[in-house]
Amino acid sequence: MTPIKVGRTPYLSSEPLYFDMPKRGIEVRELPPRELPIAISEGHLQGGLIPLVDCFPLAESMRTVAGFCVATISRAMSVNLSAIRPLKDMTGARIAVPNDAPTAVKLLQVLLTLKYGVEPGALVSSQDLHDGILFVGSQGLRYRRVAREFPHQYDLGEEWYSWTGLPFVFARFVVRSDLSTENAKLIEDSLYTSLQDWADGLYRISGPADNVLMHPQDILRYIQGIRYFTGVPEEKSMALFGEYLGQLVGG
């Protein structure tokens, strides 16, 4: 029997959704966020957590699973902009962004353009000269404190929440539309079980997680700031974000 294959992003925030899957014989492959929707669409994977921007609209080959998502309640902690000057003064600035975090980059553009009325000069790579840098995922957690060369620090989840009063959805779990009902139910049940059992597994970790420089208690505090199901606030937030994307030039 061919095993079910699902993809996950290499971010700490996604770990609780996958904790149970290997026990069910579900194969988990780690891929950059930009590659996951393509792998699912082409049939290399049966499902996975894909960036929210790839859900506007969702490809016909995919469907969401019971509202599973990764959404920050208020602070994101792992999506941070470090800048040499305040956001309101970043017109013309060159901002370094990662090439594998499409939702975070679009959120940054929405906040700069529509919340602050700022038009950055260019979005560049971290190897180019820059006035600010966007850290996402493990890097976001590692560099979540103010750096001397970039004295202004902004948590993009917090910026969105202070502006809209809503959580922010970064990703949604999808499966292929042609996946059998039996296999779809297996994935869905494993997602529920993963969220229930993950915290117990975390408590058995004795040392810090080196990739994010965080102790287990800090990791738990971080995960407790994340919602994994879409409710009314998350649905409102996604709809609003979709509207704002439409207002961006080339959005």
N, C-alpha and C positions, 0 to 999 in steps of 0.2 A: 504494500500500500504506500503510495506517495505521500510523504509527510506534508503537513500544512506549513507554509513558509510565510512569516510575517516580518516586516521591517520595523526598526526603531531608530530614532535619532540618538546620537551619542551624547545626550544630555541627562543629567541627574534627574530632572523633573519627569522624565519618561519612565524611569526604572520601576516605580510602583505598578505600572500597568502590565509589566512583563514578568513579574516575579514568579508566577505559577506556571508559565507556559512550557518551559522545558520538561516539567513533570508530566505534562499532558502529551508529550511527543511533538509539540509545536516547535518548529525550528525558527529561531530568532536571528535575523541578520541585521547588523548595524550598518546604516548608510547615512550619508549627509542628507539633510532635509530636501534639498533640490532634486536628489536622485530618487527619493522614495515614490513620489507620484508616478514617475516614468516607469519604475520597476513594477509597480502594481498594474498600471495601465497596460503594459506589455505582457503581463501574465507571469513574470518571473517571481512575483510574490502574490500571495492571496489577500494580504491586507497590511495595515500599518498605520502609524501616526504621521499624518502629513500636515504641512504648514497651512494655516488658515487661508492664506492668499490663494492657495490652490483649490479652495472650496468655493470660490467666487467665479463662475459657478462650478459645481462639482461635475467632473467628467461623467459621461453616461456609463462608463465601465465600472464606476464605483458608487457605493452608498455608505452612509454613516452607520455606526453600530451603537444603538441604544443611547445615543447622546454622549458617549465617552469623549473626553477632550482633555486638554491641558490649559487651564485658565488661572490667572493670578487674581486673588481676591482684591488686593490693593497693591502692595509692593511686589515687584517681580524678583528682586534681589539678584537675579542672574542676567538681567538685560539692562546694562548701565552705559550711559554716555559720560565720558570724561572729557572736559573741555578747558581751554585756556581762559575763557571768559564766559559770562552768563549767557544762557540760551537766547535771551532777548537781544543780545548783541552779536549774534553769530551770522548775520547777513554777510554773504561773500566768503564765509569760512570754508575750508577744505576739511571734510570729515571722513575719516577712515572707517570703512564698514566691512564686515566679513562677507564673503561671497556665498555662504551656505546658511544664511539666516534671513530668508526673504520676507517673512512676516515682521520681524523686528525692524528691518530696514524700512519697510513701508510705514510702520508705526512711527518711526523717527521722522520720516518725511511729513506725515500727517501732523504730528505735534509741532514741528518747526514751522510749516507753512500755514496751517489753519489755527493752531492755538496761539502761536507767538508772532505770526506774520513775518517770518524770517525765511529768506531764500538763500540756502547755502550756495557757496560758489561751485562746489563739486563734491561728489562722493568718490573717494579714492581708496586704494589699498593701504594697508598699514606700512608698506614699504615706501610709500610716497610721503612727501612733506604734508603734514596735517595739523589742524588747529584743534581737533577733537577726535576721539576714537570711540567706536561703539563695541563694547564687549558683550558677548552672548554665550550662554551655556556655561561650560566649565570655566572658560576664561572670565565670564561675567562674575562668577562666584569667587574666583581667585583675585580679581581686581575690583572687588566691591567697595574698597575703601579709597579715600581721596589720595591721589598721587601728587607729589610735589610739583611736577611739570604740568599737571592738569588739575588745578585747584578746585574746579567746579564739577560736581558729580551729580548726575541725574538718573534716577531709577525710572525707566520708561513706563513700567506698570503703575507706579505712583503718580507719574505725570498724567497718564490717561485717567486714573481714578479721580484725581483732584479736579480734572476738567469735566468729566462726564458723570461721576458718581457711580460708575459701573466697573465690574471686573473686566479683564481683557483676556480674550481667548487667543492663544498662540497656535494651537494645533487641534485637529480632530482625528479620531480613529475611524478608518474606513476599511471596507472589504470590497472585493470585486463583486459586481452585480450578479455575475454568473456563478458565484460560490454556492455550493449546495446548502440547503437549510441545515442539515446535520453539522457540517463543518462551521457554518456561521454561528450556530448555537454553541459549539465547542469553544470557539474564540470568545464569544460573549461571556460564557460562564467562567472561562479562565480569567478574563478581565476583572470580573467581580471578585473572584477568589484572590487574585493578585493584590488588589487593593486592600483586602481584609488581612492578608498574611504578611505583607511587606514590612510593616512596622515591627512585627515580632522578629523577623529576620535581621532587621537593623540593630536591634538591641543585643544581638549576639556578636556584633562587630566590636572589637575591643579598642582598636586604634583609629587614628584619623584617616580620612579618605585623601590620599596624596594628590589626586588630580584636581581637587577643589580646595585643598587646605582647610578642611572642615572636620570637626569631631562629630560622632554619631548624634549627639544631642543637638548640634547646630543643623545637621542635615534634617533631623526630624522637625525642627522648628521651621526650616525652609519649606519642607513638603507640606506642613500644616497650613501654609499660606497659599496652597494651590487647590483648586477645585478640579475634579476629574469627571464631572457630569455637567451637561448644559441644562440650566434651569431658565426661568424667565429673565433674570438679569443678564445671563450670558447670551441668550437669544437677542435681547435688545442691543447688547454691546456689539455683536456681530453685524446686526443690521445697520447700526450707526457707523461702524467702521467701514462697511461696504459703501455707504453713502459718501463718506469722507474720501475714500479711495477714488470714487468717481469724480470728485472735485479737484483732485490733483491733475496737473498737466501730464498727460500720458499715463494716468492711473488706470 
